[in-house]
Amino acid sequence: MILRRPFFWLIALTIAVFAAAPRGADVELRESLLLAAVYITLASNLNLMLGYAGYVNFGSIVFFGLGGYFCVYFMGTLGWGLVPAALVAGVAVSAAALVFGWGILRLRGVHFALATIGVNEGVMAFVTNFQPWGGSTGIYLSPELFQPLGGPRQALWIIYYLLVGIMGISLYLSYFVKRSKFGLGLLSIGQNEDAAAVLGVPTPRYKALAYSASAFLPAIAGGLYFFKGAFIQPADAFDLTLSTEAIVITMLGGQGTIVGPALGAYLYEELRGWLLTSETFANFQLVVAGVLLLLIVQFAPDGLMGFFYRRWPRLRRLLE
Amino acid sequence: MLGLAASLVDGVLVGAVYGLAAMGITFIWGVMDVVNLTHGAMIVAGMFGVYLLIAATGVPAYAALAPILVAGFLAGVALYWIAIHRMIGRPPLMSLLSTFSVNLVLIGLGTALWGTVLFNVQVSLPGFRIGRYTFPGTHIMAAVLTAVIAAGLYLFLYRTRAGKAVRAVAANREAAELVGIPTTRILALSCGLGVALAAVSGALIATMFPFTVLSGDAYQLKSFVVTVLGGMGNPTGALVAGVALGLLEGLVTPFMPVSWILVIEFVLFVVVLIAFPGGLLSVGRRRVGAR
């Protein structure tokens, strides 16, 4: 019974802390936690590909950005409410990812990774030229769209709680996938794809499904995030930095674990806050992220969780 | 009609430089089975190299190519020892992430130093005029220099001991090690050559088009397209495929806005990857130096 497992409740506790921590006027803490929730959502979903199946998805930000575009378009032009717009955006992006994943599912290893790099460039170039979505200038949302949610101030809180919810679902998704037959198949692909295929794992289908599944929640998060800013443009939506940060976070915490991406996201958000306030480092965020990633890949490919597991092997029983 | 012909000829000239850039990536790929994701950043480094050298010393743009070639080689050797050496023989995931992180550092440094504004290298070279159309002198010069460099690479691979060693390592690393070839040194040398090609092609591109710190991504994508068209690890194929891509750009340019080109190239990239995983121009699996 999954409810008996302490880890199930540990996730619930994390969500509760996120939901309860910022109170009333503490907007600064809320914004910081909101960003952490977005990071955790992106990193946990990236982890489905990177950590479980061993496939780098360099273009994971496409899901976030496209979700944002769909949601903003549905709300601004078609006049939908926030929740249906975000949900349909998630479904649309997930379906697009499935179709695309179906196309590139025959590719393996490096070739798959290259295709995902191209996705970001290709989609960004497409959106920049796509006039219904405002081309390179993007789309502005009217502030009146905040009215149904009780004005801008209350709307920001609602968006925060929704994003925390998305974060929670992401963590549970990682957990359930890992404990399922599907997850076992993905992990075996990560270990040895040929052996997995010989043993009857439908590797192309699983990869495409994992790719599609890892698109759904980031797309919804993107919709909420860009609705919050009431503005979306290609340079923000497909920002290489966020895609990169998701990879750094996953590797920092420990690929293939569930606690890892969350832990990595929290630490990275702390580090980022410190870097942004420091005069010298404000411009060098990418450089710091790059050096960090290089060190992890070269010397500690298992990340922090790998270190903890080696140090305290009993943790394996408690954490996932 | 003449306009289209002129556009095609210009496409071939520019495409040759794409081919040169792609040779850089396909060379490293073929020899050590590593996809060099710093490729785009190294192209940009070449662009800024030519810009800064001209700004600092006032030498003509083409005189700056030699120091850029040397600096690119050294950067490539450094890249090998920093990011690739420990990744040889490990899953491709790791070498991808490793070179990707170096790419981040370079792009991060570039944006911190120069921002993302457009830069321009002024080269005054008389064009070649046919009727109403003028082919820019820089494009002709770039294509000629590409041919020279490609010929040099060919001579190196087939006429020198070190070049033969590179081909041996590409064909079978263990066997090369057994017959006494210092494989690690050869790998570092190959990485240096690949990056030098990327940097020098960047310098040539800078003489033709304006650029920013972030231009590397677009040219890296072009290099990937060329690489999959020409077959991974096949330098000759890369040059031919580069010209083919240039032809395609020349064909498309008169009919649609330039900004759509990247979308078309990406679609082409995915289609070719799926339909011809071995490359359009190679039958079976050809590697660096395989005849």
Interface residues (C-beta under 8 A of the other chain):
Chain A: L50 G54 Y55 V56 F58 G103 I104 R106 L107 G109 V110 H111 A113 L114 A115 I117 G118 V119 E121 G122 A125 F126 T128 N129 L240 T244 I247 M251 N283 F284 Q285 L286 V287 V288 A289 G290 V291 L292 L293 L294 V297 Q298 P301
Chain B: V35 L37 I82 A83 R86 M87 P91 P92 L93 M94 L96 L97 S98 F100 S101 V102 N103 L104 V105 L106 I107 G108 L109 T111 A112 D217 A218 Q220 L221 F224 V228 P257 S259 W260 L262 V263 E265 F266 V267 F269 V270 L273 I274 P277
